[in-house]
Amino acid sequence: MQEAFLTAGSLISLASGTIRMSVPILLPALGEIYTERAGILNLGLEGIMLMGALGGFLGTYFSHNLWIGLLTAMLAGMLLALVMAFLSVTVGANQIIAGTALTILGGGLTMFIYRSVFGIQTLPPRVASFPLITFPGLTNIPVAGSILFNHNFLVYLALLLVPVTSIILDRTTFGLQVKAVGENPQAADAKGINVYLARYLAVIIGGAYASLGGAFLSIGFMNTFLDQMAAGRGFIAIAVVIFARWHPYRALGASLLFGGANALQMRLQAMGVAIPHQFLLALPYLLTVLVLIGVSRRAEFPAAYTLPYHRGEH
């Protein structure tokens, strides 16, 4: 068993799977960096991912076009994120309660819509997935070619969004405004920054990213929609953000760590390792708990983190 696991082919497959399995964690984590930098904690990522997964699947299924499915996924996720923005920014509701409610809403709503459209079937309907993109010359590089240059569009999009997110947050006026309203909304307001608009946009952008993560699961990986298919990845993404201390490149590293744990447990299950499968399935979540215990006390949260802002109040 050990010899089979340590073969070159197995290790290459594990490394490639690590990149692939990091995508549905990396995308919502990058979006949550916008949201939390603006001072909003969105615990509804799980529900938004499910809406994105269903939206992507339905859009692709009925249009037979993956790009329309991707657009539908983003619209569905952004709509649910808009609800979170309204509750947290306009109403000033408790963000933990609002986010938890959003996760429950997303889970229940996707189950209801899916069953209303397809009913209860023995075999779930399936759609075509994004094809693998190969790079002439690069894909054939020994080891590295199979690991890095043999993925579909959504994998490369997720990796591209890492530097894009970093540039937007650190080198654009909008990014600086997002950080300002997360640190001191009163001072930002006094400087003429629209705190409400900046926070709304940050939450909606976070929803767009998370919905892409959900769409990856349904039309970029599994080719179908399943109830609760996000499987806790939205909460893992929040842990990744804290672990990465709100830096996109660190979020990439943390996502690869969690993706590797997921890929490892899938690989071990496929090999029939004599370990209870429940323990293997729990590996990514156990890692989440350990990470939060290790870094949460040292994390420097934005000064106005989870604090609602109302103009005129001090």
Salt bridges, closest charged atoms under 4 A:
ASP170 OD1 - LYS179 NZ 2.49
ASP189 OD2 - ARG311 NE 2.91
ASP227 OD2 - ARG115 NH2 2.72
